[in-house]
Amino acid sequence: METSERYENYPVQTVVLSNLVSLGIYGLGLFIMQKTGWIPATVYLIFILLFEYRLIRYHCTNCYYWGRLCGFGRGRISGWFFRQGDPSTFCRKKITLKDMIPDALIALIPLVSGIVLLILEFSLTLLFALLVLVVLTTMGNAHVRGRLTCRHCRQQELGCPADALFNKNKNY
């Protein structure tokens, strides 16, 4: 494994790019859900807001990057609104694939809804939105996490449950 520089605060361009990917996924998901009606779109938007709140309130407060500029900017936001937790508790929780369900649902809900809509009434715009959603969710997230954020993360040195889940064969 190559050794990468660990950031105390991430470069702003990394934060912007990682958030553009997330906002692109959220925006496309909302666009697709809007095609199903304003009630499902509103429920989906509330789900996204609760998802982000849960991260910033309950995870970022215990992260090394609380109050700092992490790869997603959430550590700084968490520092504005919430008291710092205990960074040692961040790495105590063991994350399972079950814990990843809310993350997966961010893309899965609009993906399934969009496929159903395509079957009912084909639309090139909807097809394009679904394809871009899949690309951002897979390749976009892989690039952001694999190249821009996780490899430079100091929390990973202290212990990261996501790193432990996805990199089981990694030598520490």
C-alpha positions as CSV (number, residue, x, y, z in Angstrom):
1,M,0.0,0.0,0.0
2,E,1.3,3.4,-0.9
3,T,1.8,5.9,1.9
4,S,-0.2,9.1,1.4
5,E,-0.1,12.4,3.1
6,R,-2.6,12.7,6.0
7,Y,-4.4,16.0,6.1
8,E,-5.0,18.1,9.2
9,N,-7.5,20.1,7.1
10,Y,-8.5,18.9,3.6
11,P,-7.9,21.2,0.6
12,V,-11.0,23.2,-0.3
13,Q,-11.1,21.7,-3.9
14,T,-11.4,18.2,-2.4
15,V,-14.3,19.3,-0.2
16,V,-16.0,21.0,-3.2
17,L,-15.6,18.0,-5.5
18,S,-16.7,15.4,-2.9
19,N,-19.8,17.6,-2.1
20,L,-20.5,18.0,-5.8
21,V,-20.7,14.2,-6.1
22,S,-23.0,14.0,-3.1
23,L,-25.2,16.9,-4.2
24,G,-25.4,15.4,-7.7
25,I,-26.7,12.1,-6.2
26,Y,-29.1,14.0,-4.0
27,G,-30.3,16.3,-6.8
28,L,-30.7,13.5,-9.4
29,G,-32.5,11.4,-6.7
30,L,-34.9,14.3,-6.0
31,F,-35.5,14.9,-9.7
32,I,-36.4,11.2,-10.2
33,M,-38.6,11.1,-7.1
34,Q,-40.3,14.3,-8.2
35,K,-41.5,12.3,-11.3
36,T,-43.4,10.0,-8.9
37,G,-45.1,13.0,-7.2
38,W,-44.5,15.7,-4.7
39,I,-45.2,13.5,-1.7
40,P,-42.6,10.9,-2.5
41,A,-40.2,13.7,-3.4
42,T,-40.8,15.4,-0.1
43,V,-40.4,12.2,1.9
44,Y,-37.1,11.5,0.0
45,L,-35.9,15.0,0.7
46,I,-36.7,14.6,4.4
47,F,-34.8,11.3,4.4
48,I,-31.7,13.0,2.9
49,L,-31.9,15.8,5.5
50,L,-32.3,13.3,8.4
51,F,-29.4,11.2,6.9
52,E,-27.1,14.2,6.9
53,Y,-28.2,15.3,10.3
54,R,-27.5,11.9,11.7
55,L,-24.0,12.0,10.2
56,I,-23.1,15.5,11.4
57,R,-24.7,15.1,14.9
58,Y,-23.8,11.5,15.8
59,H,-20.7,10.6,13.8
60,C,-18.8,13.8,13.0
61,T,-18.9,14.9,16.7
62,N,-16.7,11.9,17.6
63,C,-14.4,12.1,14.6
64,Y,-10.8,13.4,14.6
65,Y,-12.0,16.1,12.1
66,W,-14.7,17.6,14.4
67,G,-14.3,21.4,13.9
68,R,-11.8,20.8,11.1
69,L,-12.2,20.7,7.3
70,C,-12.6,17.0,6.6
71,G,-12.9,15.6,3.0
72,F,-16.6,16.4,3.0
73,G,-16.7,19.5,5.1
74,R,-19.0,17.9,7.7
75,G,-16.4,18.0,10.5
76,R,-16.4,21.8,10.3
77,I,-20.2,22.0,10.1
78,S,-20.5,19.7,13.1
79,G,-18.1,21.9,15.1
80,W,-20.4,24.9,14.4
81,F,-23.5,23.2,15.8
82,F,-22.6,20.5,18.2
83,R,-20.2,19.9,21.1
84,Q,-17.2,17.6,20.5
85,G,-17.7,14.0,21.4
86,D,-15.1,11.4,22.2
87,P,-12.9,10.5,19.2
88,S,-12.1,7.1,20.8
89,T,-15.8,6.1,20.5
90,F,-15.7,6.7,16.7
91,C,-13.6,3.6,16.2
92,R,-15.4,1.4,18.8
93,K,-18.5,0.9,16.8
94,K,-18.2,-2.0,14.3
95,I,-20.1,-1.2,11.1
96,T,-21.8,-4.0,9.3
97,L,-23.4,-4.0,5.9
98,K,-26.8,-3.6,7.7
99,D,-25.5,-0.2,9.0
100,M,-24.9,0.8,5.4
101,I,-28.6,0.5,4.4
102,P,-29.5,4.2,4.9
103,D,-26.5,5.1,2.7
104,A,-27.6,2.6,0.0
105,L,-31.2,3.8,0.1
106,I,-30.1,7.3,-0.9
107,A,-29.4,6.0,-4.5
108,L,-31.5,2.8,-4.4
109,I,-34.9,4.5,-3.8
110,P,-34.7,6.8,-6.8
111,L,-33.0,4.1,-8.9
112,V,-35.9,1.6,-8.3
113,S,-38.5,4.3,-8.7
114,G,-36.9,5.5,-11.9
115,I,-36.8,2.0,-13.4
116,V,-40.5,1.5,-12.6
117,L,-41.2,4.9,-14.2
118,L,-39.2,4.0,-17.3
119,I,-41.2,0.7,-17.6
120,L,-44.5,2.6,-17.3
121,E,-43.5,5.4,-19.7
122,F,-40.1,5.7,-21.3
123,S,-38.3,9.0,-21.2
124,L,-34.8,9.8,-22.4
125,T,-34.4,12.5,-19.8
126,L,-35.3,10.0,-17.0
127,L,-33.0,7.3,-18.6
128,F,-30.1,9.8,-18.7
129,A,-30.8,10.9,-15.0
130,L,-30.7,7.2,-14.0
131,L,-27.4,6.6,-15.8
132,V,-25.7,9.6,-14.3
133,L,-27.1,8.6,-10.9
134,V,-25.5,5.1,-11.3
135,V,-22.2,6.6,-12.5
136,L,-22.0,9.1,-9.6
137,T,-23.0,6.5,-7.0
138,T,-20.5,4.0,-8.2
139,M,-17.5,5.5,-10.0
140,G,-18.0,9.0,-8.5
141,N,-18.1,7.8,-4.9
142,A,-15.3,5.3,-5.6
143,H,-13.1,8.1,-6.9
144,V,-13.9,10.5,-4.0
145,R,-13.4,8.0,-1.3
146,G,-10.6,6.0,-2.9
147,R,-8.5,8.8,-4.2
148,L,-9.4,12.1,-2.5
149,T,-10.7,11.5,1.0
150,C,-10.1,8.2,2.8
151,R,-6.4,7.8,1.8
152,H,-5.6,11.1,3.4
153,C,-7.7,10.7,6.5
154,R,-6.1,10.9,10.0
155,Q,-9.2,9.2,11.6
156,Q,-8.2,6.1,9.6
157,E,-5.0,6.0,11.6
158,L,-6.9,6.1,14.9
159,G,-9.5,3.6,13.7
160,C,-12.3,3.9,11.2
161,P,-15.1,1.4,11.2
162,A,-15.9,1.9,7.5
163,D,-12.2,1.3,6.7
164,A,-12.3,-1.8,8.8
165,L,-15.4,-3.0,6.9
166,F,-14.2,-2.3,3.4
167,N,-10.5,-3.1,3.8
168,K,-10.5,-6.3,5.9
169,N,-7.3,-7.5,4.3
170,K,-5.4,-4.3,4.9
171,N,-2.3,-4.6,7.0
172,Y,-2.2,-1.9,9.7
